[in-house]
């Protein structure tokens, strides 16, 4: 599966995770303005349908998504403080997640 954030944007991904995190979701083949999915995601709904038309996708939990975001941002060279601000965690927790991922590798 393509990275959801790359497909629909970070804010749309966060909104989707807030309602459907940890579950499967069937993506419609078309989106109509004013539908609940469009109201939730805005233009992200159009991008979701364009990327996954008619497919069933796994929506990550907030924890899984934050972990992936942290690893991605760190791989791009962002400092810990910037990563913590981007994902809404304290710097100490970001450091812990990075250390856990190094131990698991």
N, C-alpha and C positions, 0 to 999 in steps of 0.2 A: 504494500500500500504506500502510495506517495505520502510524504509527511503532510499531515492535515494543515498545520500552520502555514506551510509553503503554498498549499493549494487555496486556502480561504482567508489567510491572514490571522494574526495573533488574537485580535479582539473577537473575531467571529469564532475562532477555535475555543477561546475561553467561555464564550456564551454557550456554545454547543456542549462543552464539557459540564457546565454548571447544571444543565438539565438532563443530559444523556450519558454522562461519564460512567464508564465501566459497563456499558450496554451496547448491544448491536442496534443499528439504525438502518432502515431501508431508505435510500436516497431516491427521490422521485426522478422521473425522466425529464420533467419540465417543472419550472417554478413560475408561479403567478404572483404578481405584486399584491400584497395584502394578505397572503396566506400566512399561517403562523410561523412557518420556517423562514419566510422572507422578513416578517416582522422581527424575528429573533436575530437573524444574521445580516439583514440588509443586503448589500451587494455580495456578501460572502455566500449567500444562498445560491446565487447565480453561478459563482465559481465552484461551489460544492457540486451542483448538478452537472456542470461542464466536466468536472474531473471524475466523478463517480456516478454517471447516469444509470439509474435502475439497479445499482449494486447495493449489497448489504455491507456496511462497514462497521468496524469495531471502534467505538469512541473510547479513547483512553481515559483513565481516571485522572483527576487533577494531579495526584502525586506522580503518576507515570509521566504525564505531559511536562510537569515542572522539571523532573529529572532529565528528560530528553532536552528540554530547552537549556538547562544549565550546561549540559555537556556540549551542546551545539555552540552556545555563546562562548564557552571557554575555548573550544577548538578554534574559534575565530579570533582569539586573543583578547577578549574583553577582560577587564580587571574584575575581581571578586565583588567589589562594591557596585559596579555597574550591573553585574549579573543579579545580585541581590535585589537591587532596585527594579530591574526588569521583571523578575518573577515574584516579587512581593515577599521575600524571605529575608531573614537576618543574615549578615555575612557569615556568622559562625555556622549556620545551617547549610549554607552553600558550600563552605569548606568541608563539612562533614559528608555531604553528598558526593563531592568530588573525590574525597578520600575513599569512600565506600566503592566508588566505581573503579578506582585504581586497584583496590584490593581484589575486586571480583575479576579483573582482567588477567 
